Amino acid sequence: MERKDITNESYFQTVFRRFRHHRLAMVSLVVVAVLGGAALLAPVLAPYQPDEIVGTFSGAPSKEFWLGTDQIGRDVFSRLLYAMRISLLVGILATLISTAVGVVLGLIAGYFGGVADMLIMRFTDMVMSFPYILLVLVAAAIFKPGLWNIILILGFVDWPGIARLVRGNVLNLRETNFIKGNIVAGMPLRHILFSEILPNTVAPILVYATSVLALSMLDEAALSFLGLGVQPPTASLGNMLNGAQSLTVLTRQPWLWIPAGVLIVVLVMAINFIGDALRDAVDPNSRR
């Protein structure tokens, strides 16, 4: 048992050492941590309530309102902090749902094979054959727009990639000696799947999940911008961009859309940089 602990510690130390070599990823990790912390502490950091009318309509940035006020006099900075909470919540929960669905289906398809594999993979291929953004838009149009609906829609649309990834890893692991040894020893199926196979697929799942997180946040922003996602008065980065549809806002009131747009770009890029570094860190062929 002691030797196993040393081996696990050594592996994670190696992964962390490789990850630290990616300076951009380390900076991105700090950026995500700072922005995530600010979002989490929004009730403490925000000078006003997000829906409270506290100033003039579309007021320019000032000492009192750092990022100005929106079209009905709400503080943009306060709404931005709360909007990050919503956008990150959508991304994280949608990623957890899609990961859970994809992992379960991938484990079943890869381990049992046969009819189960054929049915799951054909269904996966069918879902992936639809244009992704069209599938999301149609689902969002059919169901009532709202926070939890958009989380469920994104969660149940993003799973096919993870399912295929897990299936491929399970097919390889199923033929290894330690898995065959567990089968011969009569180990319970749940032990083989969740204690032997799944831990050996966590690294690629984690890497893929970062891309799903970034994509889910972008999808939420796009749907909320179009009015099909998070609905006002709840603030999200997407619906804060909605005002940019007006030419007046776009050209004369940039404080209403530039901060939200910059935050979306920064968060998505930072998450993608972290994912790229994780991919290199867990790659056994990496020599960095």
C-alpha positions in Angstrom: 0.0 0.0 0.0 2.8 2.4 0.9 4.5 1.7 -2.5 1.3 2.5 -4.3 1.0 5.8 -2.5 4.5 6.7 -3.4 3.9 5.8 -7.1 0.7 7.9 -7.2 2.5 10.9 -5.6 5.3 10.6 -8.0 3.0 10.6 -11.0 1.1 13.7 -9.8 4.4 15.5 -9.1 5.5 14.7 -12.6 2.2 16.0 -14.0 2.5 19.2 -12.0 6.1 19.7 -13.0 5.2 19.4 -16.7 2.2 21.7 -16.2 4.4 24.4 -14.5 6.6 24.5 -17.7 3.6 26.1 -19.5 4.0 29.7 -18.2 0.9 30.8 -20.1 -1.1 28.1 -18.5 0.1 29.1 -15.0 -0.9 32.7 -15.7 -4.2 31.4 -17.0 -4.7 29.4 -13.9 -4.2 32.5 -11.8 -6.6 34.5 -14.0 -9.3 31.9 -13.7 -8.8 31.6 -9.9 -9.0 35.4 -9.5 -12.1 35.8 -11.7 -13.7 32.8 -10.2 -13.0 34.1 -6.7 -14.4 37.5 -7.6 -17.6 35.8 -9.0 -17.9 33.7 -5.9 -17.5 36.7 -3.6 -19.9 38.9 -5.7 -22.2 39.6 -2.8 -19.2 41.0 -0.8 -17.4 42.8 -3.6 -20.3 44.3 -5.6 -21.1 47.8 -4.4 -24.8 47.4 -5.4 -27.4 44.7 -5.9 -27.4 43.6 -9.5 -31.0 44.5 -10.1 -31.0 47.8 -8.1 -31.6 51.0 -10.0 -28.9 53.3 -8.6 -28.0 55.9 -11.2 -29.0 57.6 -14.4 -29.9 55.7 -17.6 -26.8 54.6 -19.5 -24.5 56.7 -17.4 -20.8 56.8 -18.4 -18.1 55.4 -16.1 -17.4 57.6 -13.1 -15.8 57.5 -9.6 -19.2 56.3 -8.2 -19.9 53.8 -11.0 -16.6 52.4 -12.3 -18.1 50.8 -15.4 -21.0 53.1 -15.7 -24.7 52.2 -15.5 -26.9 50.3 -18.0 -30.0 51.4 -19.9 -32.2 51.4 -16.8 -29.6 52.7 -14.3 -28.2 49.5 -12.8 -24.5 49.4 -11.9 -22.6 47.6 -14.7 -19.7 46.5 -12.4 -22.0 44.9 -9.9 -23.9 43.1 -12.6 -20.7 42.0 -14.2 -19.6 40.2 -11.0 -23.0 38.4 -10.7 -22.9 37.7 -14.4 -19.6 35.8 -14.1 -21.2 33.6 -11.4 -24.1 32.6 -13.7 -21.8 32.0 -16.8 -19.4 29.9 -14.7 -22.2 28.1 -13.1 -23.7 27.2 -16.5 -20.3 26.1 -17.8 -19.4 24.0 -14.8 -22.8 22.3 -14.4 -23.2 21.6 -18.1 -19.7 20.1 -18.2 -20.4 17.9 -15.1 -23.7 16.6 -16.7 -22.1 15.9 -20.1 -19.1 14.3 -18.5 -21.2 12.0 -16.3 -23.4 10.9 -19.3 -20.5 10.4 -21.6 -18.5 8.5 -19.0 -21.3 6.1 -18.2 -22.2 5.4 -21.8 -18.5 5.1 -22.8 -17.8 2.6 -20.0 -20.9 0.5 -21.0 -20.1 0.6 -24.7 -16.4 -0.1 -24.3 -16.5 -2.8 -21.6 -19.6 -4.9 -22.7 -19.2 -4.4 -26.5 -21.6 -6.3 -28.8 -25.2 -5.0 -29.0 -24.8 -2.4 -26.3 -21.7 -0.9 -28.0 -23.5 -0.9 -31.4 -26.6 0.9 -30.1 -24.8 3.4 -28.0 -22.3 4.3 -30.7 -24.9 4.5 -33.4 -26.9 6.9 -31.2 -23.7 8.9 -30.6 -23.0 9.1 -34.3 -26.6 10.2 -34.9 -26.3 13.0 -32.3 -22.9 14.1 -33.7 -24.3 14.1 -37.3 -26.4 17.2 -36.5 -24.8 20.6 -36.8 -23.9 21.3 -33.1 -25.0 25.0 -33.0 -28.3 24.1 -34.9 -29.0 21.3 -32.4 -28.5 23.7 -29.5 -30.6 26.5 -31.0 -33.5 24.1 -31.8 -33.5 22.7 -28.3 -33.3 26.1 -26.8 -36.3 27.3 -29.0 -38.4 24.2 -28.1 -37.9 24.4 -24.3 -38.7 27.6 -22.3 -35.6 29.8 -22.0 -34.1 29.9 -18.5 -31.0 29.2 -16.5 -31.7 25.5 -15.6 -33.1 24.7 -19.0 -29.9 26.0 -20.7 -27.7 24.0 -18.3 -29.6 20.8 -19.1 -29.6 21.5 -22.9 -25.9 22.0 -23.0 -25.2 19.1 -20.7 -27.2 16.7 -22.8 -25.7 17.9 -26.1 -22.0 17.9 -25.3 -21.6 14.3 -24.1 -20.9 12.4 -27.4 -17.2 13.4 -27.6 -16.6 12.3 -24.0 -18.4 9.0 -24.7 -16.3 8.2 -27.7 -13.1 9.1 -25.8 -13.9 6.9 -22.8 -15.0 4.0 -25.1 -11.7 4.1 -26.9 -9.7 4.0 -23.6 -11.9 1.2 -22.2 -11.3 -0.9 -25.3 -7.6 -0.7 -24.8 -7.7 -1.2 -21.0 -10.0 -4.2 -21.3 -7.3 -6.2 -23.0 -4.6 -5.5 -20.4 -3.4 -8.2 -18.0 -4.5 -6.4 -14.8 -8.1 -6.2 -16.0 -8.1 -9.8 -17.2 -6.6 -10.7 -13.8 -9.5 -9.0 -12.0 -12.0 -10.8 -14.2 -10.4 -14.2 -13.5 -10.2 -13.4 -9.8 -14.0 -12.8 -9.8 -13.9 -9.2 -8.9 -17.3 -7.4 -8.9 -18.2 -5.5 -12.1 -18.5 -2.2 -10.3 -15.0 -2.7 -8.9 -13.5 -3.4 -12.3 -15.3 -0.4 -14.0 -15.0 2.2 -11.3 -11.9 1.2 -9.3 -9.7 -0.2 -12.1 -10.8 1.2 -15.5 -12.2 4.6 -14.7 -9.2 5.9 -12.7 -7.0 5.1 -15.7 -9.2 7.3 -18.0 -9.5 10.3 -15.7 -6.6 12.2 -17.2 -8.0 12.3 -20.8 -11.5 13.0 -19.5 -10.2 16.0 -17.5 -8.4 17.4 -20.5 -11.5 17.0 -22.7 -13.7 18.5 -20.0 -11.8 21.8 -20.1 -12.7 22.2 -23.8 -16.4 21.4 -23.0 -16.3 24.0 -20.2 -15.1 26.7 -22.5 -17.5 25.7 -25.2 -20.5 25.7 -22.8 -19.6 29.2 -21.6 -19.5 30.4 -25.2 -22.8 28.6 -26.0 -24.5 30.2 -23.0 -23.2 33.7 -24.1 -24.5 33.1 -27.7 -27.9 31.9 -26.6 -28.4 34.6 -24.0 -27.3 37.2 -26.6 -30.0 35.9 -28.9 -32.6 35.9 -26.1 -32.8 32.1 -25.8 -30.6 31.6 -22.7 -30.5 33.2 -19.3 -33.4 35.7 -19.1 -33.3 39.2 -17.6 -33.3 40.5 -15.0 -30.8 37.7 -14.1 -27.4 38.9 -15.3 -25.1 36.7 -17.5 -22.2 37.7 -19.7 -24.3 36.7 -22.7 -27.4 38.8 -22.0 -25.2 41.8 -20.9 -24.0 41.7 -24.5 -27.5 41.9 -25.8 -27.5 45.7 -25.7 -24.8 45.7 -28.4 -27.4 44.8 -31.0 -28.2 48.5 -30.9 -26.0 50.7 -33.1 -26.2 53.5 -30.6 -24.9 51.2 -27.8 -22.3 49.7 -30.0 -20.8 53.0 -31.1 -21.5 55.5 -28.3 -21.9 53.4 -25.1 -19.0 50.8 -25.2 -19.1 50.4 -21.4 -22.3 48.4 -21.8 -20.8 45.6 -23.8 -16.9 45.8 -23.9 -16.4 44.6 -20.2 -18.7 41.5 -20.7 -17.1 40.7 -24.1 -13.6 41.0 -22.7 -14.4 38.7 -19.8 -15.8 36.1 -22.1 -12.7 36.1 -24.3 -10.3 36.1 -21.3 -12.1 33.2 -19.5 -12.5 31.1 -22.6 -8.9 31.6 -23.7 -7.6 30.9 -20.1 -9.5 27.7 -19.8 -8.3 26.6 -23.2 -4.7 27.3 -22.3 -5.1 25.3 -19.1 -6.5 22.4 -21.1 -3.6 22.5 -23.6 -1.1 22.4 -20.7 -3.0 19.5 -19.0 -3.0 17.6 -22.3 0.8 17.9 -22.5 1.3 17.2 -18.8 -0.6 13.9 -18.8 0.9 12.7 -22.1 3.4 10.0 -21.2 5.4 10.8 -24.4 6.0 14.4 -23.3 9.5 15.2 -22.5 9.0 18.8 -21.3 
